Amino acid sequence: MTINWQEMLETYNEKFTTQYQDEKEMWNVLYPRFSCHELAQIFGVCNMTILERLRKKGIKIEPRGHRHPTKLDKFRAIPRNVRGMLSVEELARVIGASPGTVVYYRIKYGG
């Protein structure tokens, strides 16, 4: 069974209101954000299908067990003095979390 990836790209663009021009652009954006397992669930295929497609498109594959950055990792990556200058809403937008999560992180980790 052959998968029509161009059709999958168009369907993804419609479903999530994205504007990816080609498949490689889509993988470059999605793979750092989602694991192969998560991408397989999104596209309704198996993990190996995603891995094969990433390799075919020349995307660097992370080693097994590689952790994708969490919201806390993103929060900690922002220098404390910069975190202090941003509002809770701005910081939430930057790390992709809710304002409540940012307030919790600020109390627990400072900044």
Residue frames relative to the residue before (quaternion, step in Angstrom):
aa qw qx qy qz dx dy dz
M 1.0000 0.0000 0.0000 0.0000 0.00 0.00 0.00
T 0.2177 -0.7832 0.5735 0.1015 3.56 -0.74 1.08
I 0.3005 -0.7500 0.5655 0.1657 3.54 -0.95 0.95
N 0.3041 -0.7315 0.5823 0.1827 3.56 -0.89 0.94
W 0.2175 -0.8291 0.5040 0.1062 3.57 -0.01 1.32
Q 0.5905 0.5571 -0.3784 0.4448 3.59 1.10 -0.54
E 0.6443 0.5032 -0.3080 0.4867 3.56 1.04 -0.78
M 0.6283 0.5279 -0.3283 0.4678 3.60 1.04 -0.81
L 0.6344 0.5338 -0.3197 0.4586 3.58 1.02 -0.85
E 0.6687 0.4948 -0.2967 0.4690 3.58 0.90 -0.91
T 0.6426 0.5141 -0.3156 0.4723 3.58 0.99 -0.82
Y 0.6426 0.5144 -0.3168 0.4713 3.58 0.97 -0.87
N 0.6440 0.5294 -0.3191 0.4507 3.59 0.92 -0.91
E 0.6765 0.4842 -0.2912 0.4723 3.58 0.94 -0.86
K 0.6892 0.5069 -0.2833 0.4333 3.57 0.85 -1.01
F 0.8064 0.2600 -0.1145 0.5187 3.58 0.90 -0.92
T 0.4003 -0.7507 0.4349 0.2951 3.58 1.33 0.29
T 0.3471 0.7009 -0.5339 0.3212 3.55 0.79 1.11
Q 0.3227 -0.7601 0.5390 0.1661 3.57 -1.27 0.26
Y 0.1666 0.8027 -0.5558 0.1377 3.60 0.91 0.83
Q 0.3850 -0.7472 0.5032 0.2008 3.55 -0.85 1.04
D 0.8018 -0.0002 0.0131 0.5974 3.56 1.04 -0.77
E 0.7132 -0.4909 0.3124 0.3909 3.50 -1.33 0.33
K 0.6396 0.5329 -0.3392 0.4380 3.62 0.95 -0.83
E 0.6236 0.5303 -0.3368 0.4653 3.60 0.99 -0.78
M 0.6417 0.5305 -0.3170 0.4542 3.57 0.96 -0.90
W 0.6842 0.4778 -0.2940 0.4659 3.60 0.84 -0.97
N 0.6359 0.5406 -0.3341 0.4380 3.62 0.98 -0.78
V 0.6901 0.4445 -0.2754 0.5003 3.57 1.10 -0.63
L 0.7425 0.4522 -0.2397 0.4322 3.59 0.79 -0.99
Y 0.6610 0.5477 -0.3402 0.3838 3.62 0.86 -0.87
P 0.6599 0.4741 -0.3579 0.4601 3.67 0.88 -0.57
R 0.6864 0.4920 -0.2779 0.4579 3.59 1.14 -0.58
F 0.7956 0.2093 -0.0783 0.5631 3.57 1.06 -0.76
S 0.4774 -0.6366 0.5187 0.3129 3.56 -1.18 0.58
C 0.6717 -0.4696 0.3678 0.4393 3.57 -1.29 0.20
H 0.6270 0.5439 -0.3305 0.4493 3.56 1.02 -0.82
E 0.6725 0.4858 -0.2968 0.4729 3.60 0.90 -0.91
L 0.6467 0.5100 -0.3198 0.4684 3.60 0.99 -0.80
A 0.6221 0.5381 -0.3366 0.4584 3.57 1.04 -0.78
Q 0.6516 0.5010 -0.3147 0.4748 3.58 1.01 -0.78
I 0.6396 0.5336 -0.3284 0.4453 3.60 0.95 -0.85
F 0.7806 0.3525 -0.1706 0.4872 3.58 0.88 -0.99
G 0.4430 -0.7282 0.4362 0.2885 3.59 1.26 -0.07
V 0.5735 0.5339 -0.4042 0.4718 3.57 1.06 0.81
C 0.5937 -0.5703 0.4067 0.3959 3.61 -1.23 0.06
N 0.7003 -0.4848 0.3333 0.4043 3.56 -1.29 0.41
M 0.6602 0.5258 -0.3116 0.4365 3.58 0.93 -0.91
T 0.6016 0.5510 -0.3583 0.4539 3.58 1.07 -0.64
I 0.6500 0.4984 -0.3082 0.4839 3.57 0.98 -0.85
L 0.6579 0.5160 -0.3132 0.4503 3.61 0.86 -0.93
E 0.6558 0.5079 -0.3093 0.4650 3.58 0.93 -0.89
R 0.6686 0.5007 -0.3014 0.4599 3.57 0.96 -0.85
L 0.6295 0.5258 -0.3326 0.4655 3.59 1.00 -0.79
R 0.6557 0.5049 -0.3086 0.4690 3.58 0.94 -0.88
K 0.6555 0.5260 -0.3122 0.4429 3.57 0.93 -0.92
K 0.7229 0.4199 -0.2354 0.4957 3.58 1.06 -0.74
G 0.5353 -0.6792 0.3773 0.3312 3.59 1.29 0.16
I 0.3966 0.7042 -0.4854 0.3334 3.58 1.19 0.55
K 0.4668 -0.6766 0.4925 0.2858 3.60 -0.89 0.94
I 0.2697 -0.7687 0.5654 0.1294 3.55 -0.76 1.12
E 0.3725 -0.7142 0.5501 0.2203 3.57 -0.89 0.96
P 0.5673 -0.6041 0.4236 0.3659 3.61 -1.07 0.64
R 0.6495 -0.5152 0.3833 0.4072 3.57 -1.21 0.49
G 0.7943 0.2836 -0.2239 0.4884 3.54 -1.00 0.80
H 0.4168 0.7036 -0.4772 0.3216 3.59 1.26 0.03
R 0.3299 -0.7506 0.5440 0.1785 3.55 -0.90 0.98
H 0.3254 -0.6978 0.5985 0.2213 3.54 -0.91 0.88
P 0.5983 -0.5925 0.3805 0.3824 3.61 -1.00 0.71
T 0.3066 -0.7370 0.5741 0.1824 3.55 -0.98 0.89
K 0.6852 -0.4513 0.3571 0.4465 3.55 -1.27 0.11
L 0.6345 0.5209 -0.3292 0.4665 3.57 1.03 -0.75
D 0.6194 0.5333 -0.3410 0.4644 3.61 1.00 -0.79
K 0.6638 0.4990 -0.2990 0.4701 3.57 0.95 -0.92
F 0.6303 0.5321 -0.3274 0.4609 3.58 1.02 -0.82
R 0.7012 0.4705 -0.2670 0.4643 3.59 0.87 -0.97
A 0.6156 0.5668 -0.3471 0.4234 3.61 1.14 -0.54
I 0.6262 0.5038 -0.3386 0.4894 3.59 1.20 -0.43
P 0.4831 -0.6811 0.4556 0.3085 3.62 -0.70 1.02
R 0.6259 -0.5927 0.3680 0.3486 3.56 -1.05 0.86
N 0.6672 0.4995 -0.3194 0.4509 3.62 0.91 -0.85
V 0.6401 0.4990 -0.3267 0.4843 3.61 1.09 -0.63
R 0.6211 0.5388 -0.3429 0.4542 3.61 0.99 -0.82
G 0.6542 0.5332 -0.3071 0.4397 3.58 1.03 -0.79
M 0.6712 0.5000 -0.2987 0.4586 3.60 1.14 -0.58
L 0.6629 0.5021 -0.3039 0.4649 3.59 1.18 -0.47
S 0.4726 -0.6374 0.5192 0.3173 3.55 -1.12 0.64
V 0.6753 -0.4772 0.3631 0.4294 3.56 -1.26 0.29
E 0.6689 0.5061 -0.3016 0.4533 3.59 0.92 -0.89
E 0.6546 0.5075 -0.3164 0.4625 3.60 0.96 -0.85
L 0.6652 0.4994 -0.2964 0.4694 3.55 0.94 -0.90
A 0.6186 0.5396 -0.3374 0.4608 3.59 1.03 -0.77
R 0.6517 0.5111 -0.3103 0.4666 3.58 0.98 -0.86
V 0.6565 0.5309 -0.3111 0.4364 3.59 0.94 -0.88
I 0.7824 0.3288 -0.1854 0.4953 3.61 0.82 -0.91
G 0.4667 -0.7072 0.4279 0.3145 3.59 1.26 -0.07
A 0.5418 0.5974 -0.4042 0.4315 3.56 1.06 0.79
S 0.5896 -0.5430 0.4425 0.4021 3.55 -1.30 0.06
P 0.6305 -0.5279 0.3946 0.4099 3.61 -1.17 0.41
G 0.6136 0.5602 -0.3434 0.4378 3.60 1.06 -0.70
T 0.6303 0.5241 -0.3210 0.4744 3.56 1.06 -0.78
V 0.6447 0.5196 -0.3174 0.4622 3.58 0.99 -0.85
V 0.6338 0.5160 -0.3326 0.4705 3.60 0.95 -0.84
Y 0.6420 0.5192 -0.3182 0.4659 3.60 0.94 -0.87
Y 0.6694 0.4930 -0.3007 0.4674 3.60 0.87 -0.96
R 0.6489 0.5183 -0.3285 0.4500 3.60 0.95 -0.81
I 0.6583 0.4922 -0.3115 0.4769 3.58 0.98 -0.79
K 0.7357 0.4474 -0.2386 0.4490 3.57 0.82 -1.02
Y 0.8232 0.2486 -0.0884 0.5027 3.61 0.91 -0.97
G 0.5234 -0.6566 0.4064 0.3603 3.61 1.24 -0.09
G 0.7075 0.4452 -0.3433 0.4283 3.51 -1.26 0.49
